[in-house]
């Protein structure tokens, strides 16, 4: 077995960030919602009073389903890398926040093409908040901030880590 695989520091580098989990799980959920949404309503009706079918309490139509499919694919694609997951989670959160705002103001649709109801608006607010939050708390690089090998020696250059290690060694003396 290779040293790189057994090193916990490398395992930490491979761990998914909150933004990556958001993109992966949110993407899979939206992809599934888009597919199942076509069972509830596959009409492309638009305009004033656009009305959709109900998918477990959410109002959908074919355009709404296509938006879910596209959103899901974008999120899943972004989940592979930390930087892209972070950027897409924040961007997705902002866009879905705007969609929620438009849905709350209009009350029944978004731009006359996507039917929404209260459940949709609440879900859009939750997706927006989670996207922005997970994006902001996730780091975008693939490097560790404190590089420690198995034997406790440092393997990188992090001045803050070096300083705390020196102060710990002084305290032990």
C-alpha positions as CSV (number, residue, x, y, z in Angstrom):
1,X,0.0,0.0,0.0
2,X,1.4,3.4,-0.9
3,X,2.3,5.9,1.8
4,X,0.2,8.6,0.0
5,X,-3.0,6.5,0.4
6,X,-2.4,5.7,4.1
7,X,-1.5,9.2,5.1
8,X,-4.4,10.8,7.0
9,X,-3.3,14.2,5.7
10,X,-4.0,13.0,2.1
11,X,-7.3,11.5,3.2
12,X,-8.2,15.0,4.6
13,X,-7.3,16.6,1.3
14,X,-9.7,14.1,-0.5
15,X,-12.6,14.9,2.0
16,X,-15.5,16.7,0.4
17,X,-16.2,20.3,1.5
18,X,-19.7,21.4,2.5
19,X,-20.1,23.0,-0.9
20,X,-19.2,19.8,-2.6
21,X,-21.8,17.9,-0.6
22,X,-24.3,20.6,-1.3
23,X,-23.6,20.4,-5.0
24,X,-23.7,16.6,-5.1
25,X,-26.8,16.1,-3.0
26,X,-28.7,19.1,-4.2
27,X,-27.8,18.2,-7.8
28,X,-29.0,14.6,-7.4
29,X,-32.2,15.8,-5.8
30,X,-32.9,18.4,-8.5
31,X,-32.1,15.8,-11.2
32,X,-34.6,13.4,-9.7
33,X,-37.2,16.2,-9.2
34,X,-36.8,17.1,-12.9
35,X,-37.3,13.6,-14.1
36,X,-40.3,12.9,-11.8
37,X,-41.7,16.3,-12.6
38,X,-42.5,15.2,-16.1
39,X,-44.9,12.6,-14.7
40,X,-46.8,15.3,-12.8
41,X,-46.9,17.8,-15.7
42,X,-45.1,17.9,-19.0
43,X,-46.9,20.9,-20.5
44,X,-45.0,23.9,-21.8
45,X,-47.8,26.4,-21.1
46,X,-46.7,30.0,-20.3
47,X,-48.2,33.4,-19.7
48,X,-50.5,34.9,-17.1
49,X,-51.9,32.4,-14.7
50,X,-49.5,29.6,-15.8
51,X,-50.5,26.6,-13.9
52,X,-48.6,23.4,-13.3
53,X,-49.2,19.9,-11.9
54,X,-48.3,18.9,-8.4
55,X,-45.3,16.9,-7.5
56,X,-45.5,16.1,-3.7
57,X,-46.9,19.5,-3.1
58,X,-44.6,21.5,-5.4
59,X,-46.0,23.1,-8.6
60,X,-44.2,22.0,-11.7
61,X,-44.5,22.2,-15.5
62,X,-42.2,21.1,-18.3
63,X,-40.1,24.3,-18.2
64,X,-39.8,24.0,-14.4
65,X,-38.7,20.4,-14.9
66,X,-36.1,21.4,-17.4
67,X,-34.7,24.0,-15.0
68,X,-34.5,21.3,-12.3
69,X,-32.6,19.0,-14.7
70,X,-30.2,21.7,-15.9
71,X,-29.6,22.9,-12.3
72,X,-29.0,19.3,-11.1
73,X,-26.5,18.7,-13.9
74,X,-24.6,21.9,-13.2
75,X,-24.4,21.2,-9.5
76,X,-23.3,17.6,-10.0
77,X,-20.6,18.7,-12.5
78,X,-19.4,21.4,-10.0
79,X,-19.2,18.9,-7.1
80,X,-16.0,17.3,-8.3
81,X,-13.6,20.2,-7.4
82,X,-13.5,22.3,-4.3
83,X,-13.1,25.6,-6.1
84,X,-15.9,25.0,-8.6
85,X,-18.2,23.6,-6.0
86,X,-17.7,26.7,-3.8
87,X,-18.3,29.2,-6.7
88,X,-21.3,27.3,-8.1
89,X,-22.9,26.9,-4.6
90,X,-22.6,30.6,-4.0
91,X,-23.8,31.5,-7.5
92,X,-26.6,29.0,-7.3
93,X,-27.7,30.4,-3.9
94,X,-27.8,33.9,-5.3
95,X,-29.8,32.9,-8.4
96,X,-32.3,30.7,-6.4
97,X,-32.6,33.6,-3.9
98,X,-33.6,35.9,-6.8
99,X,-36.1,33.2,-8.0
100,X,-37.5,32.9,-4.5
101,X,-37.9,36.7,-4.3
102,X,-39.6,36.9,-7.7
103,X,-41.9,34.0,-6.6
104,X,-42.8,35.7,-3.3
105,X,-43.5,39.0,-5.1
106,X,-45.6,37.5,-7.9
107,X,-47.1,34.7,-5.8
108,X,-48.0,32.2,-8.6
109,X,-45.2,32.1,-11.1
110,X,-41.7,33.3,-12.0
111,X,-41.5,35.5,-15.1
112,X,-44.8,34.0,-16.4
113,X,-43.0,30.7,-17.3
114,X,-42.4,28.7,-14.1
115,X,-45.4,28.0,-11.8
116,X,-44.6,28.3,-8.1
117,X,-46.5,28.0,-4.9
118,X,-45.6,28.5,-1.2
119,X,-43.8,25.1,-1.0
120,X,-41.7,26.1,-4.0
121,X,-40.8,29.5,-2.5
122,X,-39.8,27.9,0.8
123,X,-37.6,25.3,-1.0
124,X,-36.0,28.0,-3.1
125,X,-35.2,30.1,0.0
126,X,-33.7,27.0,1.7
127,X,-31.7,26.1,-1.4
128,X,-30.4,29.7,-1.7
129,X,-29.4,29.9,2.0
130,X,-27.7,26.5,2.0
131,X,-25.9,27.3,-1.2
132,X,-24.5,30.6,0.0
133,X,-23.7,29.2,3.5
134,X,-21.9,26.1,2.3
135,X,-20.1,28.1,-0.3
136,X,-18.9,30.6,2.2
137,X,-17.7,28.1,4.8
138,X,-15.9,25.9,2.2
139,X,-12.3,26.5,1.2
140,X,-11.7,26.5,-2.5
141,X,-8.2,25.1,-2.7
142,X,-7.1,21.5,-2.5
143,X,-4.3,22.3,0.0
144,X,-4.4,21.8,3.7
145,X,-4.0,24.8,5.9
146,X,-1.9,23.0,8.5
147,X,0.4,20.3,7.0
148,X,1.2,17.7,9.5
149,X,2.7,14.3,8.7
150,X,2.0,11.1,10.7
151,X,5.0,11.6,12.9
152,X,3.9,15.2,13.9
153,X,6.4,17.0,11.7
154,X,5.3,19.7,9.4
155,X,5.4,19.1,5.7
156,X,4.3,22.5,4.4
157,X,4.7,26.2,5.2
158,X,1.9,27.7,7.3
159,X,3.3,30.4,9.4
160,X,0.4,30.3,11.9
161,X,0.9,26.6,12.4
162,X,4.6,26.9,12.8
163,X,4.1,29.6,15.4
164,X,1.6,27.6,17.4
165,X,3.9,24.5,17.3
166,X,6.9,26.5,18.5
167,X,4.8,27.9,21.4
168,X,3.7,24.3,22.3
169,X,7.3,23.1,22.4
170,X,8.3,26.0,24.6
171,X,5.4,25.2,27.0
172,X,6.6,21.5,27.3
173,X,10.1,22.6,28.4
